Amino acid sequence: MSKFSTIALAFVFAAGAAGIAIADDKPTDDEVAKIKAAIEQFGCSGGTYEKESEGTGVYEAEDVKCKAGQYDFRLDKDFKVFAITVD
């Protein structure tokens, strides 16, 4: 194996390991209620809810069902939606 291949393989392994180490937290019942209220303003419901563990204060609602399809929502620390993406 060449030196370049060894370095590239090490980088890929480290990047993968770092991605595994970062996990999102489960929001509290109060936070879930606020997330649900925010997405209901868009006529949507359901999904799974997470709170980013990196300390950013960002919440995620994934696989949310809306009339036009299924979406992922990102909310700031004040539960204001700042991003909606097609799932």
KOLRO-552528 format. One line per field, with one value per residue (C-alpha): x, z, y. Coordinates in Angstrom, 3 decimals. Example, Ala and Ser with C-alpha at 12.3 -4.5 7.8 and 13.67 -1.06 7.14 Angstrom:
! KOLRO-552528
xx = 12.300,13.670 $
zz = 7.800,7.140 $
yy = -4.500,-1.060 $
***
This chain:
! KOLRO-552528
xx = 0.000,1.427,1.970,-0.803,-3.256,-2.424,-2.990,-6.230,-7.508,-6.629,-8.486,-11.607,-11.551,-11.106,-13.905,-16.227,-15.360,-15.964,-19.403,-20.317,-19.187,-21.565,-25.076,-28.165,-30.028,-33.660,-35.603,-37.653,-41.449,-41.759,-39.346,-41.253,-44.517,-42.898,-41.477,-44.887,-46.564,-44.050,-44.490,-48.280,-48.198,-47.147,-50.033,-47.677,-47.447,-45.642,-42.008,-39.168,-37.558,-33.957,-31.866,-28.361,-25.818,-23.157,-24.603,-25.973,-29.528,-30.813,-33.749,-34.676,-38.009,-37.415,-39.834,-42.616,-45.778,-47.265,-49.914,-47.234,-45.018,-42.517,-40.038,-37.295,-37.510,-34.721,-35.614,-33.491,-33.257,-36.449,-38.330,-38.496,-38.263,-35.246,-34.962,-37.332,-35.982,-37.655,-37.057 $
zz = 0.000,-0.929,1.598,-0.045,0.205,3.878,4.654,2.648,4.410,7.822,6.969,5.860,9.024,11.279,9.539,9.910,13.560,14.261,12.648,14.826,17.996,17.471,18.423,18.853,22.138,22.819,23.479,26.641,26.552,26.724,23.797,21.766,22.373,21.073,18.014,17.227,17.594,15.181,12.452,12.857,11.739,8.345,8.335,9.082,11.788,12.943,12.522,14.931,17.009,18.020,19.690,18.327,20.970,19.730,21.893,18.917,20.270,16.971,16.937,14.130,13.134,10.596,8.367,9.016,7.002,5.102,2.369,-0.275,0.946,3.621,4.953,7.505,9.594,11.442,14.247,16.216,20.009,20.044,18.058,14.923,11.711,9.653,7.166,5.517,3.158,1.126,2.702 $
yy = 0.000,3.396,6.155,8.202,5.291,4.787,8.477,8.554,5.433,6.878,10.097,8.223,6.108,9.176,11.061,8.095,7.628,11.306,11.083,8.128,9.906,12.833,11.842,13.967,14.152,13.405,16.631,17.011,16.659,20.465,20.891,18.269,20.165,23.376,21.593,20.093,23.495,25.049,22.420,22.457,26.115,24.719,22.228,19.329,16.689,13.579,12.730,12.165,14.897,15.498,18.174,18.653,17.742,20.172,22.970,24.913,24.937,23.532,21.132,18.748,17.270,14.520,12.612,15.131,14.510,17.438,17.609,18.133,15.278,14.389,16.961,17.586,20.757,22.573,24.956,27.413,27.636,29.750,27.059,29.194,27.153,28.222,25.353,22.900,20.260,17.552,14.180 $
***
